[in-house]
């Protein structure tokens, strides 16, 4: 079966988005192998479509138009346990600072702890583009441009959560295209942190993945695995999100109170966490503070 698609139907990112990532590798393959025909006529006569059976009838037409959606775990899929030890790997508080930011995202912005590992380079690159990480919004030259703030001059490295190495990172939606609107109940957050903390986090996360548990047995994280994330930390928001080593099911009222901005110092995540509010292909990217119950996050209050 040969598939003919109107060229006008396909948008600019049919082949490549502005970030250089191919969103439609399967369709590109079909086109290259002669199984897909592009027709530039706006009045295509579908009655003339021919069939030559190089593909079977089970071909998935969703390849033609991908819709962004959260990653979904298949029923019966095993879920591993991953715990990041922020205490053991900490260097002068730089890792605990990052863990505090990630736990703020979990407790106050209700970002997921149920994650799917995807360490494919193109996935990480796409997530970092969509989250705003690659725009380096905490570098001195960009603070005024993006209206962002940081705790100190050295806090320039963008931490993002959920992690770029998951299918929950970036937009939080799989199949996001260039002009897709941001959905703030999924979008990853970013905050300026110390590079030394990022290095410590890399070691801590690598160890956590290697020591992941499935039931009571060690089962390292592999590509495509689902896992529940926890933090071993003395940081304020981690204690709020994981009291007694378990994920809290705090009420909306208690989260609103715990996450309020009033009276908190400059190092508190509530003053440092941002979300990119423009699609990944925007020529004029913007950021806004990620504060529970305010602005783009008013829906959480």
RODO-2510 file (C-alpha; in nm, 4 decimals, decimal comma):
residues 301
     n   res          X          Y          Z
     1     x     0,0000     0,0000     0,0000
     2     x     0,1434     0,3340    -0,1045
     3     x     0,0474     0,6335     0,1113
     4     x    -0,0059     0,9754    -0,0444
     5     x    -0,0129     1,2837     0,1804
     6     x    -0,0926     1,6399     0,0822
     7     x     0,2228     1,8482     0,1172
     8     x     0,0143     2,1439     0,2384
     9     x    -0,1130     1,9273     0,5253
    10     x     0,2347     1,8891     0,6703
    11     x     0,3679     2,1772     0,8759
    12     x     0,7183     2,3210     0,8759
    13     x     0,8526     2,0689     1,1241
    14     x     0,7537     1,7623     0,9186
    15     x     1,1227     1,6891     0,8688
    16     x     1,3061     1,8899     1,1345
    17     x     1,2146     2,1350     1,4058
    18     x     1,4177     2,4479     1,4665
    19     x     1,6119     2,2524     1,7279
    20     x     1,7363     2,0144     1,4593
    21     x     1,5609     1,7106     1,5997
    22     x     1,3678     1,4933     1,3579
    23     x     1,0162     1,4494     1,4931
    24     x     0,9066     1,2081     1,2220
    25     x     1,1838     0,9512     1,1606
    26     x     0,9323     0,6838     1,0623
    27     x     0,7732     0,9027     0,7979
    28     x     1,1127     1,0089     0,6672
    29     x     1,1952     0,6406     0,6263
    30     x     0,8729     0,5787     0,4345
    31     x     0,9426     0,8728     0,2064
    32     x     1,3013     0,7638     0,1406
    33     x     1,1971     0,4089     0,0561
    34     x     0,9224     0,5182    -0,1823
    35     x     0,6290     0,4170     0,0372
    36     x     0,5159     0,7766     0,0928
    37     x     0,4223     1,0234    -0,1798
    38     x     0,3895     1,3991    -0,1231
    39     x     0,1364     1,5772    -0,3424
    40     x     0,1598     1,9570    -0,3682
    41     x    -0,1911     1,9969    -0,5055
    42     x    -0,4471     2,1617    -0,2807
    43     x    -0,7264     1,9758    -0,4623
    44     x    -0,6045     1,6207    -0,4404
    45     x    -0,8428     1,3573    -0,5740
    46     x    -0,8338     1,0771    -0,3170
    47     x    -1,0241     0,8505    -0,5573
    48     x    -0,7042     0,8186    -0,7607
    49     x    -0,5018     0,6770    -0,4712
    50     x    -0,3377     0,3534    -0,5793
    51     x    -0,2331     0,0500    -0,3840
    52     x     0,0851    -0,1462    -0,4431
    53     x     0,1223    -0,3393    -0,1167
    54     x     0,4718    -0,2664     0,0042
    55     x     0,3216    -0,2073     0,3489
    56     x     0,0618    -0,4302     0,5063
    57     x    -0,2809    -0,3098     0,6131
    58     x    -0,1741    -0,2845     0,9776
    59     x     0,0219     0,0342     0,9039
    60     x    -0,0339     0,2889     1,1810
    61     x    -0,1701     0,6110     1,0303
    62     x    -0,0890     0,7935     1,3558
    63     x     0,2566     0,8297     1,2041
    64     x     0,1069     1,0981     0,9806
    65     x     0,0077     1,3240     1,2677
    66     x     0,1670     1,2714     1,6066
    67     x    -0,0163     1,4194     1,9008
    68     x     0,1768     1,5183     2,2131
    69     x     0,0718     1,3200     2,5187
    70     x     0,2199     1,2142     2,8537
    71     x     0,4091     0,8841     2,8586
    72     x     0,1762     0,6008     2,9582
    73     x     0,2838     0,2849     3,1373
    74     x     0,1403    -0,0391     3,0036
    75     x    -0,0590    -0,2447     3,2582
    76     x     0,1561    -0,5008     3,4335
    77     x     0,4832    -0,3145     3,3687
    78     x     0,7266    -0,3583     3,6614
    79     x     0,8126    -0,0379     3,8476
    80     x     1,1540    -0,0010     4,0069
    81     x     1,2564     0,2121     4,3055
    82     x     1,5266     0,4767     4,2668
    83     x     1,6590     0,6772     4,5627
    84     x     1,8994     0,9677     4,5155
    85     x     2,1303     1,0070     4,8158
    86     x     2,1715     1,3834     4,8385
    87     x     2,3571     1,3578     5,1703
    88     x     2,6334     1,1124     5,0797
    89     x     2,7252     1,2800     4,7508
    90     x     2,6926     1,6393     4,8696
    91     x     2,9751     1,8906     4,8370
    92     x     2,9391     2,1889     5,0675
    93     x     2,5623     2,1985     5,0217
    94     x     2,5591     2,2269     4,6425
    95     x     2,3817     1,8936     4,5833
    96     x     2,1355     1,9421     4,8681
    97     x     2,0462     2,2735     4,7057
    98     x     1,9597     2,0919     4,3811
    99     x     1,7647     1,8229     4,5652
   100     x     1,5713     2,0954     4,7455
   101     x     1,4774     2,2489     4,4080
   102     x     1,3662     1,9131     4,2657
   103     x     1,1608     1,8397     4,5773
   104     x     1,0052     2,1867     4,5527
   105     x     0,8943     2,0953     4,2015
   106     x     0,7439     1,7716     4,3353
   107     x     0,5748     1,9118     4,6457
   108     x     0,4693     2,2574     4,5298
   109     x     0,4335     2,2242     4,1523
   110     x     0,3230     1,8598     4,1653
   111     x     0,5784     1,7379     3,9160
   112     x     0,5821     1,3581     3,8807
   113     x     0,7976     1,1094     4,0704
   114     x     0,6730     0,8221     3,8529
   115     x     0,9158     0,8455     3,5610
   116     x     1,0209     0,6544     3,2494
   117     x     1,3920     0,6398     3,1729
   118     x     1,4946     0,7457     2,8216
   119     x     1,8649     0,8133     2,7849
   120     x     1,8623     0,8409     2,4043
   121     x     2,0645     1,1495     2,3117
   122     x     1,7975     1,2972     2,0853
   123     x     1,5422     1,2710     2,3676
   124     x     1,7705     1,4500     2,6128
   125     x     1,8565     1,7177     2,3575
   126     x     1,4911     1,7770     2,2750
   127     x     1,3953     1,7976     2,6421
   128     x     1,6678     2,0526     2,7120
   129     x     1,5514     2,2666     2,4228
   130     x     1,1876     2,2529     2,5335
   131     x     1,2579     2,3207     2,9023
   132     x     1,4733     2,6232     2,8201
   133     x     1,7894     2,4648     2,9605
   134     x     1,9844     2,5284     2,6381
   135     x     1,8987     2,8980     2,6440
   136     x     2,1174     2,9315     2,9554
   137     x     1,8683     3,1650     3,1282
   138     x     2,0870     3,2131     3,4385
   139     x     2,4017     3,3359     3,2673
   140     x     2,4798     3,7003     3,3486
   141     x     2,4251     3,8101     2,9896
   142     x     2,0741     3,6574     2,9846
   143     x     1,9242     3,7634     3,3188
   144     x     1,7776     4,0880     3,1885
   145     x     1,6701     3,9348     2,8584
   146     x     1,4717     3,6532     3,0227
   147     x     1,3828     3,8397     3,3453
   148     x     1,5288     3,5596     3,5547
   149     x     1,7115     3,5736     3,8885
   150     x     1,9680     3,3542     4,0613
   151     x     2,0972     3,3191     4,4158
   152     x     2,4528     3,4263     4,3374
   153     x     2,6910     3,4955     4,0507
   154     x     2,8085     3,1330     4,0388
   155     x     2,4567     2,9860     4,0217
   156     x     2,4439     2,9727     3,6433
   157     x     2,3968     2,6030     3,5595
   158     x     2,0313     2,5219     3,4765
   159     x     1,8848     2,2390     3,6831
   160     x     1,5725     2,0910     3,5248
   161     x     1,3061     1,8651     3,6666
   162     x     1,1768     1,6184     3,5619
   163     x     1,5161     1,5064     3,4349
   164     x     1,6036     1,5326     3,0659
   165     x     1,6915     1,1613     3,0750
   166     x     1,3240     1,0698     3,1127
   167     x     1,0196     1,0789     2,8870
   168     x     0,8693     1,3136     3,1474
   169     x     1,1313     1,5849     3,0910
   170     x     1,1053     1,8906     2,8667
   171     x     0,7394     1,9453     2,7808
   172     x     0,6456     1,6354     2,9798
   173     x     0,4665     1,5183     2,6651
   174     x     0,5932     1,2752     2,4061
   175     x     0,5731     1,3914     2,0457
   176     x     0,5812     1,7663     2,1140
   177     x     0,6157     1,9700     1,7955
   178     x     0,7576     2,3163     1,7404
   179     x     0,4434     2,5234     1,7793
   180     x     0,2600     2,3108     2,0372
   181     x     0,1383     2,5264     2,3259
   182     x     0,3011     2,4774     2,6657
   183     x     0,0962     2,2774     2,9143
   184     x     0,1969     2,3947     3,2581
   185     x     0,0789     2,0851     3,4424
   186     x     0,3534     1,8933     3,2579
   187     x     0,6328     2,1373     3,1611
   188     x     0,9734     2,0861     3,3287
   189     x     1,1047     2,3615     3,5560
   190     x     1,4518     2,5179     3,5535
   191     x     1,6591     2,6918     3,8219
   192     x     2,0134     2,8268     3,8423
   193     x     2,2484     2,6101     4,0527
   194     x     2,6214     2,5539     4,1043
   195     x     2,8066     2,3448     3,8472
   196     x     2,9734     2,1527     4,1313
   197     x     2,6277     2,0467     4,2463
   198     x     2,5420     1,9261     3,8966
   199     x     2,8554     1,7119     3,8918
   200     x     2,7654     1,5641     4,2302
   201     x     2,4102     1,5029     4,1118
   202     x     2,5432     1,3151     3,8079
   203     x     2,7361     1,0780     4,0340
   204     x     2,4439     1,0405     4,2734
   205     x     2,1959     0,9689     3,9942
   206     x     2,4286     0,7210     3,8236
   207     x     2,4663     0,5339     4,1536
   208     x     2,0909     0,5491     4,2185
   209     x     2,0151     0,4013     3,8761
   210     x     2,2725     0,1244     3,9290
   211     x     2,1283     0,0396     4,2724
   212     x     1,7601     0,0540     4,1726
   213     x     1,5355    -0,2052     4,3338
   214     x     1,2603    -0,4227     4,1947
   215     x     1,0885    -0,5549     4,5020
   216     x     1,3716    -0,6419     4,7417
   217     x     1,6223    -0,7223     4,4676
   218     x     1,8760    -0,4982     4,2990
   219     x     1,7707    -0,4258     3,9406
   220     x     1,9652    -0,1495     3,7590
   221     x     1,7670     0,0947     3,5467
   222     x     1,7660     0,0181     3,1748
   223     x     1,6338     0,2034     2,8724
   224     x     1,2532     0,2286     2,8863
   225     x     1,2238     0,1276     3,2532
   226     x     0,9625     0,2910     3,4734
   227     x     1,0635     0,3897     3,8256
   228     x     0,9432     0,5715     4,1340
   229     x     1,1869     0,8421     4,2436
   230     x     1,2698     0,9341     4,6018
   231     x     1,5303     1,1528     4,7721
   232     x     1,7391     1,0875     5,0816
   233     x     1,7922     1,4449     5,1896
   234     x     1,7914     1,6895     5,4780
   235     x     1,6664     1,9710     5,2550
   236     x     1,3460     2,1483     5,3565
   237     x     1,1268     2,0599     5,0606
   238     x     1,2535     1,7021     5,0477
   239     x     1,1520     1,6553     5,4094
   240     x     0,8126     1,7957     5,3168
   241     x     0,7764     1,5771     5,0093
   242     x     0,9232     1,2589     5,1578
   243     x     0,8484     1,2471     5,5324
   244     x     0,9756     0,9236     5,6895
   245     x     1,1108     0,8163     5,3537
   246     x     0,7740     0,8012     5,1788
   247     x     0,6129     1,0261     4,9184
   248     x     0,3659     1,2553     5,0905
   249     x     0,0025     1,2726     4,9920
   250     x    -0,0278     1,6230     5,1351
   251     x    -0,3582     1,8021     5,0968
   252     x    -0,3896     2,0977     4,8638
   253     x    -0,4315     2,3317     5,1619
   254     x    -0,1132     2,2087     5,3324
   255     x     0,0829     2,2349     5,0065
   256     x    -0,0451     2,5900     4,9563
   257     x     0,0708     2,6833     5,3047
   258     x     0,4091     2,5094     5,2832
   259     x     0,4824     2,6515     4,9385
   260     x     0,3773     3,0128     4,9987
   261     x     0,6323     3,2733     4,8925
   262     x     0,5897     3,5154     5,1787
   263     x     0,8867     3,5610     5,4118
   264     x     1,1284     3,3283     5,2334
   265     x     1,4894     3,4158     5,1582
   266     x     1,6596     3,4409     4,8229
   267     x     1,7994     3,0872     4,8242
   268     x     1,4557     2,9314     4,8656
   269     x     1,3455     2,7627     4,5419
   270     x     1,0242     2,9654     4,5397
   271     x     1,2385     3,2657     4,4412
   272     x     1,4558     3,0829     4,1870
   273     x     1,2471     2,8350     3,9883
   274     x     1,1178     2,9246     3,6423
   275     x     0,9250     2,7722     3,3565
   276     x     0,9608     2,8542     2,9891
   277     x     0,6243     2,9804     2,8690
   278     x     0,6812     2,9760     2,4932
   279     x     0,6878     2,6795     2,2507
   280     x     1,0242     2,5250     2,1702
   281     x     1,0437     2,6886     1,8266
   282     x     0,9706     3,0422     1,9484
   283     x     1,2048     3,3156     1,8271
   284     x     1,1312     3,5215     2,1380
   285     x     1,1433     3,2727     2,4296
   286     x     1,0144     3,3850     2,7672
   287     x     1,0299     3,2587     3,1242
   288     x     0,8033     3,3155     3,4238
   289     x     0,8434     3,2329     3,7927
   290     x     0,7099     2,8901     3,8844
   291     x     0,5158     2,9657     4,2014
   292     x     0,2287     2,7532     4,3226
   293     x    -0,1069     2,9276     4,2853
   294     x     0,0312     3,2238     4,0885
   295     x     0,0563     3,3121     3,7208
   296     x     0,0774     3,0014     3,5067
   297     x     0,0495     2,7818     3,8168
   298     x    -0,2717     2,9330     3,9501
   299     x    -0,4489     2,6046     3,8711
   300     x    -0,2680     2,4382     4,1626
   301     x    -0,4107     2,6647     4,4347
***
